[in-house]
Amino acid sequence: MHQQISLDMKHLKNHYKNVCIIYKMINNKPLYKPKKQLSILQKRLMKEHKKHHSKEHLKLMKELMLEGYCFQQAHDITMKKIGK
């Protein structure tokens, strides 16, 4: 079962990343409307992402995603401002 969850997360991450990349080529504005909390997928991605990045990096990414940026957009902006 654990392997099935991993495969699903890998598929979701790739799909999510592709949507963001396509949108980013067209426009550098937030992809979504601002929201009060992260989606379940975004929470899962952040949980895995925190293994490799600092608390400041994660905090800024969360703020950007709540403003409506997708995961990939938020990550790119954060990498330029803060780094790892």
KASUL-V214350 format. One record per backbone hydrogen bond with DSSP energy under -0.5 kcal/mol. NH is the residue of the N-H (numbers start at 1). CO is the residue of the C=O. If there is no record, write none. Layout:
<<NH:CO> <NH:CO>>
This chain:
<<5:1> <6:2> <7:3> <8:4> <9:5> <10:6> <11:7> <12:8> <13:9> <14:10> <15:11> <16:12> <17:13> <18:14> <19:15> <20:16> <21:17> <22:18> <23:19> <24:20> <25:21> <26:22> <27:23> <31:68> <32:68> <35:66> <43:39> <44:40> <45:41> <46:42> <47:43> <48:44> <49:45> <50:46> <51:48> <52:49> <53:49> <54:84> <58:54> <59:55> <60:56> <61:57> <62:58> <63:59> <64:60> <65:61> <66:62> <67:63> <68:64> <68:65> <69:64> <74:70> <75:71> <76:72> <77:73> <78:74> <79:75> <80:76> <81:77> <82:78> <83:78>>
